[in-house]
């Protein structure tokens, strides 16, 4: 997260399953920072095909 706030990015690719925070938690935290709020995020994971994970990653922009 520190790198995202210090550097300009045009796209973020996040793994859903990470050790301390999952990708959804990181995305939610980033949405609170104006610098990172409008960066598109692609969630990537081989962990689970469960529909609840797929739909959780489809939060509309805005």
mmCIF file of the N, C-alpha and C atoms, coordinates in Angstrom:
data_MODEL
# 
_entry.id   MODEL 
# 
loop_
_atom_site.group_PDB 
_atom_site.id 
_atom_site.type_symbol 
_atom_site.label_atom_id 
_atom_site.label_alt_id 
_atom_site.label_comp_id 
_atom_site.label_asym_id 
_atom_site.label_entity_id 
_atom_site.label_seq_id 
_atom_site.pdbx_PDB_ins_code 
_atom_site.Cartn_x 
_atom_site.Cartn_y 
_atom_site.Cartn_z 
_atom_site.occupancy 
_atom_site.B_iso_or_equiv 
_atom_site.pdbx_formal_charge 
_atom_site.auth_seq_id 
_atom_site.auth_comp_id 
_atom_site.auth_asym_id 
_atom_site.auth_atom_id 
_atom_site.pdbx_PDB_model_num 
ATOM 1   N N  . UNK A 1 1  ? 0.824   -1.185  0.000   1.00 0.00 ? 1  UNK A N  1 
ATOM 2   C CA . UNK A 1 1  ? 0.000   0.000   0.000   1.00 0.00 ? 1  UNK A CA 1 
ATOM 3   C C  . UNK A 1 1  ? 0.869   1.248   0.000   1.00 0.00 ? 1  UNK A C  1 
ATOM 4   N N  . UNK A 1 2  ? 2.002   1.211   0.683   1.00 0.00 ? 2  UNK A N  1 
ATOM 5   C CA . UNK A 1 2  ? 2.884   2.382   0.714   1.00 0.00 ? 2  UNK A CA 1 
ATOM 6   C C  . UNK A 1 2  ? 3.364   2.725   -0.691  1.00 0.00 ? 2  UNK A C  1 
ATOM 7   N N  . UNK A 1 3  ? 3.704   1.717   -1.477  1.00 0.00 ? 3  UNK A N  1 
ATOM 8   C CA . UNK A 1 3  ? 4.175   1.961   -2.848  1.00 0.00 ? 3  UNK A CA 1 
ATOM 9   C C  . UNK A 1 3  ? 3.074   2.582   -3.697  1.00 0.00 ? 3  UNK A C  1 
ATOM 10  N N  . UNK A 1 4  ? 1.856   2.125   -3.507  1.00 0.00 ? 4  UNK A N  1 
ATOM 11  C CA . UNK A 1 4  ? 0.745   2.656   -4.292  1.00 0.00 ? 4  UNK A CA 1 
ATOM 12  C C  . UNK A 1 4  ? 0.525   4.132   -3.988  1.00 0.00 ? 4  UNK A C  1 
ATOM 13  N N  . UNK A 1 5  ? 0.706   4.525   -2.751  1.00 0.00 ? 5  UNK A N  1 
ATOM 14  C CA . UNK A 1 5  ? 0.483   5.918   -2.375  1.00 0.00 ? 5  UNK A CA 1 
ATOM 15  C C  . UNK A 1 5  ? 1.659   6.819   -2.738  1.00 0.00 ? 5  UNK A C  1 
ATOM 16  N N  . UNK A 1 6  ? 2.846   6.236   -2.972  1.00 0.00 ? 6  UNK A N  1 
ATOM 17  C CA . UNK A 1 6  ? 4.027   7.032   -3.316  1.00 0.00 ? 6  UNK A CA 1 
ATOM 18  C C  . UNK A 1 6  ? 4.274   7.107   -4.819  1.00 0.00 ? 6  UNK A C  1 
ATOM 19  N N  . UNK A 1 7  ? 3.718   6.172   -5.581  1.00 0.00 ? 7  UNK A N  1 
ATOM 20  C CA . UNK A 1 7  ? 3.985   6.068   -7.016  1.00 0.00 ? 7  UNK A CA 1 
ATOM 21  C C  . UNK A 1 7  ? 2.669   6.138   -7.787  1.00 0.00 ? 7  UNK A C  1 
ATOM 22  N N  . UNK A 1 8  ? 2.719   6.660   -9.004  1.00 0.00 ? 8  UNK A N  1 
ATOM 23  C CA . UNK A 1 8  ? 1.517   6.710   -9.847  1.00 0.00 ? 8  UNK A CA 1 
ATOM 24  C C  . UNK A 1 8  ? 1.368   5.405   -10.619 1.00 0.00 ? 8  UNK A C  1 
ATOM 25  N N  . UNK A 1 9  ? 0.201   4.824   -10.549 1.00 0.00 ? 9  UNK A N  1 
ATOM 26  C CA . UNK A 1 9  ? -0.096  3.586   -11.270 1.00 0.00 ? 9  UNK A CA 1 
ATOM 27  C C  . UNK A 1 9  ? -1.353  3.797   -12.103 1.00 0.00 ? 9  UNK A C  1 
ATOM 28  N N  . UNK A 1 10 ? -1.439  3.084   -13.227 1.00 0.00 ? 10 UNK A N  1 
ATOM 29  C CA . UNK A 1 10 ? -2.630  3.169   -14.066 1.00 0.00 ? 10 UNK A CA 1 
ATOM 30  C C  . UNK A 1 10 ? -3.531  1.950   -13.875 1.00 0.00 ? 10 UNK A C  1 
ATOM 31  N N  . UNK A 1 11 ? -2.997  0.891   -13.250 1.00 0.00 ? 11 UNK A N  1 
ATOM 32  C CA . UNK A 1 11 ? -3.749  -0.330  -13.019 1.00 0.00 ? 11 UNK A CA 1 
ATOM 33  C C  . UNK A 1 11 ? -3.138  -1.068  -11.837 1.00 0.00 ? 11 UNK A C  1 
ATOM 34  N N  . UNK A 1 12 ? -3.973  -1.680  -11.020 1.00 0.00 ? 12 UNK A N  1 
ATOM 35  C CA . UNK A 1 12 ? -3.505  -2.496  -9.900  1.00 0.00 ? 12 UNK A CA 1 
ATOM 36  C C  . UNK A 1 12 ? -4.054  -3.903  -10.089 1.00 0.00 ? 12 UNK A C  1 
ATOM 37  N N  . UNK A 1 13 ? -3.186  -4.897  -9.964  1.00 0.00 ? 13 UNK A N  1 
ATOM 38  C CA . UNK A 1 13 ? -3.604  -6.298  -9.989  1.00 0.00 ? 13 UNK A CA 1 
ATOM 39  C C  . UNK A 1 13 ? -3.387  -6.846  -8.589  1.00 0.00 ? 13 UNK A C  1 
ATOM 40  N N  . UNK A 1 14 ? -4.465  -7.301  -7.957  1.00 0.00 ? 14 UNK A N  1 
ATOM 41  C CA . UNK A 1 14 ? -4.400  -7.788  -6.585  1.00 0.00 ? 14 UNK A CA 1 
ATOM 42  C C  . UNK A 1 14 ? -4.792  -9.252  -6.509  1.00 0.00 ? 14 UNK A C  1 
ATOM 43  N N  . UNK A 1 15 ? -4.030  -10.014 -5.745  1.00 0.00 ? 15 UNK A N  1 
ATOM 44  C CA . UNK A 1 15 ? -4.421  -11.383 -5.442  1.00 0.00 ? 15 UNK A CA 1 
ATOM 45  C C  . UNK A 1 15 ? -5.486  -11.324 -4.357  1.00 0.00 ? 15 UNK A C  1 
ATOM 46  N N  . UNK A 1 16 ? -6.468  -12.160 -4.454  1.00 0.00 ? 16 UNK A N  1 
ATOM 47  C CA . UNK A 1 16 ? -7.529  -12.175 -3.454  1.00 0.00 ? 16 UNK A CA 1 
ATOM 48  C C  . UNK A 1 16 ? -7.002  -12.729 -2.135  1.00 0.00 ? 16 UNK A C  1 
ATOM 49  N N  . UNK A 1 17 ? -6.142  -13.728 -2.192  1.00 0.00 ? 17 UNK A N  1 
ATOM 50  C CA . UNK A 1 17 ? -5.642  -14.351 -0.965  1.00 0.00 ? 17 UNK A CA 1 
ATOM 51  C C  . UNK A 1 17 ? -4.195  -13.932 -0.729  1.00 0.00 ? 17 UNK A C  1 
ATOM 52  N N  . UNK A 1 18 ? -4.004  -13.116 0.311   1.00 0.00 ? 18 UNK A N  1 
ATOM 53  C CA . UNK A 1 18 ? -2.667  -12.679 0.710   1.00 0.00 ? 18 UNK A CA 1 
ATOM 54  C C  . UNK A 1 18 ? -2.537  -12.904 2.209   1.00 0.00 ? 18 UNK A C  1 
ATOM 55  N N  . UNK A 1 19 ? -1.311  -12.903 2.733   1.00 0.00 ? 19 UNK A N  1 
ATOM 56  C CA . UNK A 1 19 ? -1.093  -13.277 4.136   1.00 0.00 ? 19 UNK A CA 1 
ATOM 57  C C  . UNK A 1 19 ? -1.777  -12.402 5.192   1.00 0.00 ? 19 UNK A C  1 
ATOM 58  N N  . UNK A 1 20 ? -1.587  -11.097 5.177   1.00 0.00 ? 20 UNK A N  1 
ATOM 59  C CA . UNK A 1 20 ? -2.127  -10.290 6.270   1.00 0.00 ? 20 UNK A CA 1 
ATOM 60  C C  . UNK A 1 20 ? -3.479  -9.657  5.937   1.00 0.00 ? 20 UNK A C  1 
ATOM 61  N N  . UNK A 1 21 ? -3.633  -9.131  4.745   1.00 0.00 ? 21 UNK A N  1 
ATOM 62  C CA . UNK A 1 21 ? -4.911  -8.556  4.284   1.00 0.00 ? 21 UNK A CA 1 
ATOM 63  C C  . UNK A 1 21 ? -5.254  -9.234  2.964   1.00 0.00 ? 21 UNK A C  1 
ATOM 64  N N  . UNK A 1 22 ? -6.532  -9.522  2.742   1.00 0.00 ? 22 UNK A N  1 
ATOM 65  C CA . UNK A 1 22 ? -6.862  -10.065 1.427   1.00 0.00 ? 22 UNK A CA 1 
ATOM 66  C C  . UNK A 1 22 ? -6.998  -8.912  0.426   1.00 0.00 ? 22 UNK A C  1 
ATOM 67  N N  . UNK A 1 23 ? -7.059  -9.238  -0.842  1.00 0.00 ? 23 UNK A N  1 
ATOM 68  C CA . UNK A 1 23 ? -7.120  -8.218  -1.881  1.00 0.00 ? 23 UNK A CA 1 
ATOM 69  C C  . UNK A 1 23 ? -8.313  -7.299  -1.759  1.00 0.00 ? 23 UNK A C  1 
ATOM 70  N N  . UNK A 1 24 ? -9.433  -7.835  -1.281  1.00 0.00 ? 24 UNK A N  1 
ATOM 71  C CA . UNK A 1 24 ? -10.625 -7.012  -1.103  1.00 0.00 ? 24 UNK A CA 1 
ATOM 72  C C  . UNK A 1 24 ? -10.412 -5.964  -0.011  1.00 0.00 ? 24 UNK A C  1 
ATOM 73  N N  . UNK A 1 25 ? -9.735  -6.353  1.053   1.00 0.00 ? 25 UNK A N  1 
ATOM 74  C CA . UNK A 1 25 ? -9.448  -5.414  2.141   1.00 0.00 ? 25 UNK A CA 1 
ATOM 75  C C  . UNK A 1 25 ? -8.495  -4.314  1.680   1.00 0.00 ? 25 UNK A C  1 
ATOM 76  N N  . UNK A 1 26 ? -7.498  -4.687  0.871   1.00 0.00 ? 26 UNK A N  1 
ATOM 77  C CA . UNK A 1 26 ? -6.563  -3.692  0.332   1.00 0.00 ? 26 UNK A CA 1 
ATOM 78  C C  . UNK A 1 26 ? -7.310  -2.708  -0.561  1.00 0.00 ? 26 UNK A C  1 
ATOM 79  N N  . UNK A 1 27 ? -8.162  -3.220  -1.437  1.00 0.00 ? 27 UNK A N  1 
ATOM 80  C CA . UNK A 1 27 ? -8.931  -2.354  -2.335  1.00 0.00 ? 27 UNK A CA 1 
ATOM 81  C C  . UNK A 1 27 ? -9.824  -1.405  -1.552  1.00 0.00 ? 27 UNK A C  1 
ATOM 82  N N  . UNK A 1 28 ? -10.436 -1.914  -0.507  1.00 0.00 ? 28 UNK A N  1 
ATOM 83  C CA . UNK A 1 28 ? -11.298 -1.063  0.318   1.00 0.00 ? 28 UNK A CA 1 
ATOM 84  C C  . UNK A 1 28 ? -10.481 0.030   1.007   1.00 0.00 ? 28 UNK A C  1 
ATOM 85  N N  . UNK A 1 29 ? -9.316  -0.333  1.518   1.00 0.00 ? 29 UNK A N  1 
ATOM 86  C CA . UNK A 1 29 ? -8.452  0.654   2.164   1.00 0.00 ? 29 UNK A CA 1 
ATOM 87  C C  . UNK A 1 29 ? -7.988  1.708   1.165   1.00 0.00 ? 29 UNK A C  1 
ATOM 88  N N  . UNK A 1 30 ? -7.645  1.292   -0.041  1.00 0.00 ? 30 UNK A N  1 
ATOM 89  C CA . UNK A 1 30 ? -7.184  2.231   -1.067  1.00 0.00 ? 30 UNK A CA 1 
ATOM 90  C C  . UNK A 1 30 ? -8.278  3.201   -1.486  1.00 0.00 ? 30 UNK A C  1 
ATOM 91  N N  . UNK A 1 31 ? -9.523  2.774   -1.418  1.00 0.00 ? 31 UNK A N  1 
ATOM 92  C CA . UNK A 1 31 ? -10.623 3.647   -1.839  1.00 0.00 ? 31 UNK A CA 1 
ATOM 93  C C  . UNK A 1 31 ? -10.740 4.885   -0.950  1.00 0.00 ? 31 UNK A C  1 
ATOM 94  N N  . UNK A 1 32 ? -10.119 4.859   0.209   1.00 0.00 ? 32 UNK A N  1 
ATOM 95  C CA . UNK A 1 32 ? -10.141 6.008   1.103   1.00 0.00 ? 32 UNK A CA 1 
ATOM 96  C C  . UNK A 1 32 ? -9.091  7.058   0.785   1.00 0.00 ? 32 UNK A C  1 
ATOM 97  N N  . UNK A 1 33 ? -8.206  6.775   -0.161  1.00 0.00 ? 33 UNK A N  1 
ATOM 98  C CA . UNK A 1 33 ? -7.147  7.712   -0.542  1.00 0.00 ? 33 UNK A CA 1 
ATOM 99  C C  . UNK A 1 33 ? -7.453  8.288   -1.919  1.00 0.00 ? 33 UNK A C  1 
ATOM 100 N N  . UNK A 1 34 ? -7.518  9.594   -2.007  1.00 0.00 ? 34 UNK A N  1 
ATOM 101 C CA . UNK A 1 34 ? -7.879  10.225  -3.278  1.00 0.00 ? 34 UNK A CA 1 
ATOM 102 C C  . UNK A 1 34 ? -6.906  9.868   -4.393  1.00 0.00 ? 34 UNK A C  1 
ATOM 103 N N  . UNK A 1 35 ? -5.624  9.692   -4.081  1.00 0.00 ? 35 UNK A N  1 
ATOM 104 C CA . UNK A 1 35 ? -4.636  9.365   -5.106  1.00 0.00 ? 35 UNK A CA 1 
ATOM 105 C C  . UNK A 1 35 ? -4.887  7.983   -5.717  1.00 0.00 ? 35 UNK A C  1 
ATOM 106 N N  . UNK A 1 36 ? -5.416  7.063   -4.949  1.00 0.00 ? 36 UNK A N  1 
ATOM 107 C CA . UNK A 1 36 ? -5.595  5.691   -5.417  1.00 0.00 ? 36 UNK A CA 1 
ATOM 108 C C  . UNK A 1 36 ? -7.049  5.350   -5.747  1.00 0.00 ? 36 UNK A C  1 
ATOM 109 N N  . UNK A 1 37 ? -7.963  6.195   -5.398  1.00 0.00 ? 37 UNK A N  1 
ATOM 110 C CA . UNK A 1 37 ? -9.402  5.902   -5.514  1.00 0.00 ? 37 UNK A CA 1 
ATOM 111 C C  . UNK A 1 37 ? -9.836  5.550   -6.930  1.00 0.00 ? 37 UNK A C  1 
ATOM 112 N N  . UNK A 1 38 ? -9.279  6.197   -7.940  1.00 0.00 ? 38 UNK A N  1 
ATOM 113 C CA . UNK A 1 38 ? -9.738  5.999   -9.319  1.00 0.00 ? 38 UNK A CA 1 
ATOM 114 C C  . UNK A 1 38 ? -8.883  5.031   -10.130 1.00 0.00 ? 38 UNK A C  1 
ATOM 115 N N  . UNK A 1 39 ? -7.952  4.352   -9.498  1.00 0.00 ? 39 UNK A N  1 
ATOM 116 C CA . UNK A 1 39 ? -7.115  3.377   -10.209 1.00 0.00 ? 39 UNK A CA 1 
ATOM 117 C C  . UNK A 1 39 ? -7.917  2.082   -10.366 1.00 0.00 ? 39 UNK A C  1 
ATOM 118 N N  . UNK A 1 40 ? -8.058  1.589   -11.603 1.00 0.00 ? 40 UNK A N  1 
ATOM 119 C CA . UNK A 1 40 ? -8.782  0.323   -11.793 1.00 0.00 ? 40 UNK A CA 1 
ATOM 120 C C  . UNK A 1 40 ? -8.044  -0.824  -11.109 1.00 0.00 ? 40 UNK A C  1 
ATOM 121 N N  . UNK A 1 41 ? -8.791  -1.773  -10.568 1.00 0.00 ? 41 UNK A N  1 
ATOM 122 C CA . UNK A 1 41 ? -8.214  -2.930  -9.894  1.00 0.00 ? 41 UNK A CA 1 
ATOM 123 C C  . UNK A 1 41 ? -8.737  -4.206  -10.545 1.00 0.00 ? 41 UNK A C  1 
ATOM 124 N N  . UNK A 1 42 ? -7.817  -5.094  -10.854 1.00 0.00 ? 42 UNK A N  1 
ATOM 125 C CA . UNK A 1 42 ? -8.168  -6.431  -11.331 1.00 0.00 ? 42 UNK A CA 1 
ATOM 126 C C  . UNK A 1 42 ? -7.830  -7.399  -10.205 1.00 0.00 ? 42 UNK A C  1 
ATOM 127 N N  . UNK A 1 43 ? -8.816  -8.184  -9.782  1.00 0.00 ? 43 UNK A N  1 
ATOM 128 C CA . UNK A 1 43 ? -8.585  -9.203  -8.765  1.00 0.00 ? 43 UNK A CA 1 
ATOM 129 C C  . UNK A 1 43 ? -8.207  -10.496 -9.470  1.00 0.00 ? 43 UNK A C  1 
ATOM 130 N N  . UNK A 1 44 ? -7.147  -11.125 -8.995  1.00 0.00 ? 44 UNK A N  1 
ATOM 131 C CA . UNK A 1 44 ? -6.631  -12.335 -9.616  1.00 0.00 ? 44 UNK A CA 1 
ATOM 132 C C  . UNK A 1 44 ? -6.424  -13.378 -8.538  1.00 0.00 ? 44 UNK A C  1 
ATOM 133 N N  . UNK A 1 45 ? -6.930  -14.572 -8.759  1.00 0.00 ? 45 UNK A N  1 
ATOM 134 C CA . UNK A 1 45 ? -6.735  -15.626 -7.773  1.00 0.00 ? 45 UNK A CA 1 
ATOM 135 C C  . UNK A 1 45 ? -7.084  -16.982 -8.357  1.00 0.00 ? 45 UNK A C  1 
ATOM 136 N N  . UNK A 1 46 ? -6.344  -17.961 -7.926  1.00 0.00 ? 46 UNK A N  1 
ATOM 137 C CA . UNK A 1 46 ? -6.652  -19.340 -8.298  1.00 0.00 ? 46 UNK A CA 1 
ATOM 138 C C  . UNK A 1 46 ? -7.274  -20.062 -7.119  1.00 0.00 ? 46 UNK A C  1 
ATOM 139 N N  . UNK A 1 47 ? -7.585  -19.317 -6.076  1.00 0.00 ? 47 UNK A N  1 
ATOM 140 C CA . UNK A 1 47 ? -8.035  -19.896 -4.824  1.00 0.00 ? 47 UNK A CA 1 
ATOM 141 C C  . UNK A 1 47 ? -9.413  -20.532 -4.922  1.00 0.00 ? 47 UNK A C  1 
ATOM 142 N N  . UNK A 1 48 ? -10.362 -19.810 -5.479  1.00 0.00 ? 48 UNK A N  1 
ATOM 143 C CA . UNK A 1 48 ? -11.737 -20.244 -5.343  1.00 0.00 ? 48 UNK A CA 1 
ATOM 144 C C  . UNK A 1 48 ? -12.577 -19.774 -6.518  1.00 0.00 ? 48 UNK A C  1 
ATOM 145 N N  . UNK A 1 49 ? -13.481 -20.602 -6.956  1.00 0.00 ? 49 UNK A N  1 
ATOM 146 C CA . UNK A 1 49 ? -14.419 -20.223 -8.015  1.00 0.00 ? 49 UNK A CA 1 
ATOM 147 C C  . UNK A 1 49 ? -15.804 -19.942 -7.452  1.00 0.00 ? 49 UNK A C  1 
ATOM 148 N N  . UNK A 1 50 ? -15.915 -19.894 -6.154  1.00 0.00 ? 50 UNK A N  1 
ATOM 149 C CA . UNK A 1 50 ? -17.195 -19.660 -5.494  1.00 0.00 ? 50 UNK A CA 1 
ATOM 150 C C  . UNK A 1 50 ? -17.785 -18.323 -5.937  1.00 0.00 ? 50 UNK A C  1 
ATOM 151 N N  . UNK A 1 51 ? -19.057 -18.312 -6.247  1.00 0.00 ? 51 UNK A N  1 
ATOM 152 C CA . UNK A 1 51 ? -19.722 -17.113 -6.773  1.00 0.00 ? 51 UNK A CA 1 
ATOM 153 C C  . UNK A 1 51 ? -19.602 -15.914 -5.833  1.00 0.00 ? 51 UNK A C  1 
ATOM 154 N N  . UNK A 1 52 ? -19.567 -16.146 -4.510  1.00 0.00 ? 52 UNK A N  1 
ATOM 155 C CA . UNK A 1 52 ? -19.492 -15.014 -3.579  1.00 0.00 ? 52 UNK A CA 1 
ATOM 156 C C  . UNK A 1 52 ? -18.180 -14.250 -3.739  1.00 0.00 ? 52 UNK A C  1 
ATOM 157 N N  . UNK A 1 53 ? -17.111 -14.936 -4.129  1.00 0.00 ? 53 UNK A N  1 
ATOM 158 C CA . UNK A 1 53 ? -15.839 -14.253 -4.355  1.00 0.00 ? 53 UNK A CA 1 
ATOM 159 C C  . UNK A 1 53 ? -15.845 -13.510 -5.687  1.00 0.00 ? 53 UNK A C  1 
ATOM 160 N N  . UNK A 1 54 ? -16.476 -14.091 -6.678  1.00 0.00 ? 54 UNK A N  1 
ATOM 161 C CA . UNK A 1 54 ? -16.542 -13.465 -8.004  1.00 0.00 ? 54 UNK A CA 1 
ATOM 162 C C  . UNK A 1 54 ? -17.360 -12.191 -7.936  1.00 0.00 ? 54 UNK A C  1 
ATOM 163 N N  . UNK A 1 55 ? -18.512 -12.224 -7.298  1.00 0.00 ? 55 UNK A N  1 
ATOM 164 C CA . UNK A 1 55 ? -19.363 -11.051 -7.235  1.00 0.00 ? 55 UNK A CA 1 
ATOM 165 C C  . UNK A 1 55 ? -18.791 -9.980  -6.303  1.00 0.00 ? 55 UNK A C  1 
ATOM 166 N N  . UNK A 1 56 ? -18.037 -10.366 -5.312  1.00 0.00 ? 56 UNK A N  1 
ATOM 167 C CA . UNK A 1 56 ? -17.433 -9.377  -4.391  1.00 0.00 ? 56 UNK A CA 1 
ATOM 168 C C  . UNK A 1 56 ? -16.431 -8.506  -5.130  1.00 0.00 ? 56 UNK A C  1 
ATOM 169 N N  . UNK A 1 57 ? -15.788 -9.036  -6.145  1.00 0.00 ? 57 UNK A N  1 
ATOM 170 C CA . UNK A 1 57 ? -14.800 -8.277  -6.904  1.00 0.00 ? 57 UNK A CA 1 
ATOM 171 C C  . UNK A 1 57 ? -15.384 -7.391  -7.980  1.00 0.00 ? 57 UNK A C  1 
ATOM 172 N N  . UNK A 1 58 ? -16.686 -7.360  -8.114  1.00 0.00 ? 58 UNK A N  1 
ATOM 173 C CA . UNK A 1 58 ? -17.315 -6.563  -9.154  1.00 0.00 ? 58 UNK A CA 1 
ATOM 174 C C  . UNK A 1 58 ? -18.048 -5.367  -8.553  1.00 0.00 ? 58 UNK A C  1 
ATOM 175 N N  . UNK A 1 59 ? -17.309 -4.543  -7.846  1.00 0.00 ? 59 UNK A N  1 
ATOM 176 C CA . UNK A 1 59 ? -17.866 -3.341  -7.249  1.00 0.00 ? 59 UNK A CA 1 
ATOM 177 C C  . UNK A 1 59 ? -17.876 -2.237  -8.295  1.00 0.00 ? 59 UNK A C  1 
ATOM 178 N N  . UNK A 1 60 ? -19.000 -1.620  -8.578  1.00 0.00 ? 60 UNK A N  1 
ATOM 179 C CA . UNK A 1 60 ? -19.053 -0.577  -9.610  1.00 0.00 ? 60 UNK A CA 1 
ATOM 180 C C  . UNK A 1 60 ? -18.222 0.652   -9.247  1.00 0.00 ? 60 UNK A C  1 
ATOM 181 N N  . UNK A 1 61 ? -17.610 1.236   -10.246 1.00 0.00 ? 61 UNK A N  1 
ATOM 182 C CA . UNK A 1 61 ? -16.831 2.461   -10.044 1.00 0.00 ? 61 UNK A CA 1 
ATOM 183 C C  . UNK A 1 61 ? -17.770 3.606   -9.698  1.00 0.00 ? 61 UNK A C  1 
ATOM 184 N N  . UNK A 1 62 ? -17.224 4.578   -8.958  1.00 0.00 ? 62 UNK A N  1 
ATOM 185 C CA . UNK A 1 62 ? -18.066 5.728   -8.684  1.00 0.00 ? 62 UNK A CA 1 
ATOM 186 C C  . UNK A 1 62 ? -17.968 6.145   -7.325  1.00 0.00 ? 62 UNK A C  1 
# 
